[in-house]
Amino acid sequence: MDTDEIIQQVNDIFKDVLDNDDIKLTEGTTANDVDEWDSLNHIQLIVAIEKHFKVRFTTSEIYKWKNIGDMCNMIASKTQL
C-alpha cells in the first residue's frame, strides 16, 4: 500500500470521526489545519486508525508525528511487516 492510498483511507476516517465531508488531507496537514481536530478527537482518530489498519502506536511514536505524512509513513512501515 502506498502513501497516497493510506492518505485516502485516513482522510475517510477523519471525515467519519470528525463528521465533516469537506476534509481534504495532504501529507503536510496538521491539527492546526482542521478545525474539528482537537485533543479529544485526536484520541478518537488514533483509535479509529489503529482499528482500520490493524496496527498499534506507542505514545512516543505518536509524539514524533509532525503532520499527516508522518502518520501515514508510520502506518506504511507497520503494515509492511
Backbone as CSV, one residue per row, in Angstrom:
resi,resn,N_x,N_y,N_z,CA_x,CA_y,CA_z,C_x,C_y,C_z
1,MET,0.848,-1.173,0.000,0.000,0.000,0.000,0.897,1.242,0.000
2,ASP,0.638,2.170,-0.918,1.480,3.361,-0.976,0.879,4.498,-0.140
3,THR,1.643,5.557,-0.001,1.248,6.674,0.855,-0.053,7.320,0.399
4,ASP,-0.253,7.457,-0.909,-1.484,8.063,-1.414,-2.712,7.252,-1.007
5,GLU,-2.603,5.926,-1.087,-3.718,5.065,-0.679,-3.987,5.203,0.821
6,ILE,-2.916,5.270,1.593,-3.059,5.412,3.046,-3.699,6.757,3.378
7,ILE,-3.232,7.825,2.732,-3.812,9.150,2.989,-5.299,9.153,2.657
8,GLN,-5.689,8.526,1.573,-7.105,8.481,1.198,-7.928,7.760,2.264
9,GLN,-7.410,6.639,2.749,-8.129,5.893,3.779,-8.181,6.678,5.094
10,VAL,-7.063,7.316,5.450,-7.030,8.147,6.660,-7.996,9.317,6.497
11,ASN,-8.044,9.909,5.303,-8.962,11.012,5.034,-10.413,10.577,5.281
12,ASP,-10.757,9.375,4.820,-12.110,8.859,5.037,-12.402,8.670,6.527
13,ILE,-11.406,8.218,7.278,-11.563,8.058,8.727,-11.787,9.416,9.379
14,PHE,-11.003,10.420,8.975,-11.166,11.770,9.518,-12.562,12.306,9.230
15,LYS,-13.034,12.112,8.001,-14.376,12.582,7.640,-15.430,11.944,8.535
16,ASP,-15.275,10.647,8.787,-16.242,9.922,9.603,-16.182,10.354,11.068
17,VAL,-14.982,10.340,11.648,-14.829,10.660,13.070,-15.186,12.120,13.352
18,LEU,-14.753,13.020,12.487,-14.985,14.450,12.710,-16.298,14.934,12.108
19,ASP,-17.009,14.027,11.433,-18.307,14.345,10.826,-18.221,15.591,9.937
20,ASN,-17.225,15.565,9.034,-17.007,16.689,8.120,-16.552,16.133,6.770
21,ASP,-17.455,16.147,5.801,-17.146,15.607,4.476,-16.255,16.522,3.645
22,ASP,-15.940,17.714,4.141,-15.117,18.663,3.397,-13.620,18.517,3.673
23,ILE,-13.243,17.628,4.566,-11.833,17.458,4.922,-11.065,16.879,3.737
24,LYS,-9.936,17.502,3.439,-9.041,17.021,2.380,-7.615,17.047,2.933
25,LEU,-7.162,15.913,3.394,-5.835,15.817,3.998,-4.746,15.739,2.938
26,THR,-3.605,16.311,3.268,-2.394,16.166,2.474,-1.293,15.720,3.436
27,GLU,-0.137,15.398,2.898,0.975,14.991,3.765,1.353,16.081,4.750
28,GLY,1.154,17.323,4.390,1.545,18.446,5.248,0.485,18.908,6.223
29,THR,-0.702,18.300,6.192,-1.785,18.715,7.079,-1.435,18.458,8.538
30,THR,-1.738,19.451,9.395,-1.542,19.323,10.837,-2.875,19.576,11.539
31,ALA,-2.908,19.359,12.848,-4.126,19.597,13.626,-4.574,21.051,13.512
32,ASN,-3.638,21.963,13.333,-3.989,23.379,13.202,-4.770,23.662,11.922
33,ASP,-4.701,22.774,10.956,-5.369,22.974,9.665,-6.809,22.465,9.636
34,VAL,-7.203,21.691,10.647,-8.539,21.081,10.678,-9.238,21.536,11.958
35,ASP,-10.281,22.356,11.790,-10.956,22.966,12.942,-11.421,21.955,13.985
36,GLU,-11.979,20.845,13.550,-12.552,19.870,14.482,-11.506,18.975,15.161
37,TRP,-10.269,19.056,14.744,-9.221,18.168,15.250,-8.655,18.730,16.556
38,ASP,-9.316,18.413,17.668,-8.844,18.841,18.975,-8.263,17.634,19.724
39,SER,-7.901,17.826,20.972,-7.222,16.758,21.717,-8.120,15.541,21.934
40,LEU,-9.406,15.753,22.195,-10.311,14.622,22.381,-10.500,13.867,21.065
41,ASN,-10.730,14.593,19.992,-10.890,13.953,18.688,-9.602,13.276,18.230
42,HIS,-8.458,13.791,18.661,-7.178,13.179,18.306,-7.139,11.732,18.797
43,ILE,-7.586,11.521,20.014,-7.605,10.167,20.579,-8.556,9.282,19.779
44,GLN,-9.733,9.802,19.457,-10.703,9.030,18.683,-10.160,8.703,17.293
45,LEU,-9.448,9.639,16.693,-8.849,9.407,15.378,-7.796,8.308,15.445
46,ILE,-6.937,8.369,16.448,-5.880,7.360,16.601,-6.497,5.976,16.775
47,VAL,-7.508,5.865,17.619,-8.159,4.571,17.854,-8.785,4.055,16.559
48,ALA,-9.462,4.923,15.833,-10.102,4.510,14.576,-9.070,4.082,13.537
49,ILE,-7.962,4.806,13.473,-6.896,4.474,12.512,-6.244,3.142,12.886
50,GLU,-5.954,2.954,14.177,-5.369,1.686,14.617,-6.291,0.519,14.283
51,LYS,-7.570,0.691,14.524,-8.538,-0.372,14.247,-8.619,-0.657,12.749
52,HIS,-8.694,0.381,11.937,-8.823,0.228,10.486,-7.613,-0.499,9.888
53,PHE,-6.411,-0.075,10.280,-5.195,-0.638,9.697,-4.651,-1.826,10.486
54,LYS,-5.310,-2.155,11.602,-4.887,-3.276,12.452,-3.431,-3.115,12.910
55,VAL,-3.140,-1.910,13.444,-1.814,-1.597,13.976,-1.994,-0.967,15.351
56,ARG,-0.889,-0.861,16.084,-0.884,-0.164,17.369,0.278,0.813,17.358
57,PHE,0.038,2.001,17.904,1.071,3.020,18.003,1.438,3.222,19.464
58,THR,2.721,3.411,19.714,3.147,3.765,21.060,2.983,5.277,21.227
59,THR,2.953,5.708,22.463,2.843,7.142,22.738,4.021,7.890,22.141
60,SER,5.213,7.334,22.243,6.396,8.024,21.701,6.321,8.128,20.179
61,GLU,5.757,7.126,19.507,5.589,7.203,18.049,4.630,8.332,17.685
62,ILE,3.538,8.424,18.410,2.538,9.456,18.131,3.129,10.843,18.350
63,TYR,3.906,11.018,19.410,4.508,12.322,19.699,5.486,12.769,18.614
64,LYS,6.043,11.845,17.870,7.012,12.186,16.818,6.346,12.741,15.557
65,TRP,5.037,12.492,15.402,4.358,12.939,14.197,4.251,14.454,14.165
66,LYS,4.678,15.033,13.056,4.549,16.481,12.862,3.355,16.806,11.967
67,ASN,2.917,15.817,11.168,1.843,16.052,10.199,1.265,14.700,9.747
68,ILE,0.291,14.772,8.855,-0.353,13.560,8.328,0.652,12.666,7.600
69,GLY,1.600,13.265,6.923,2.618,12.487,6.218,3.394,11.586,7.163
70,ASP,3.780,12.119,8.328,4.498,11.317,9.318,3.629,10.159,9.803
71,MET,2.353,10.445,10.043,1.425,9.405,10.486,1.310,8.312,9.425
72,CYS,1.138,8.719,8.181,0.955,7.753,7.097,2.220,6.934,6.848
73,ASN,3.379,7.554,6.996,4.638,6.816,6.864,4.754,5.746,7.948
74,MET,4.295,6.067,9.159,4.321,5.100,10.253,3.350,3.956,9.965
75,ILE,2.174,4.289,9.453,1.197,3.248,9.095,1.811,2.344,8.026
76,ALA,2.430,2.936,7.017,3.043,2.157,5.931,4.098,1.211,6.480
77,SER,4.946,1.706,7.379,6.012,0.853,7.916,5.450,-0.280,8.758
78,LYS,4.360,-0.037,9.479,3.776,-1.071,10.337,2.960,-2.084,9.539
79,THR,2.385,-1.683,8.423,1.566,-2.610,7.655,2.401,-3.455,6.690
80,GLN,3.656,-3.098,6.516,4.533,-3.874,5.633,5.302,-4.953,6.374
81,LEU,5.125,-5.016,7.674,5.846,-6.019,8.484,5.323,-7.408,8.221
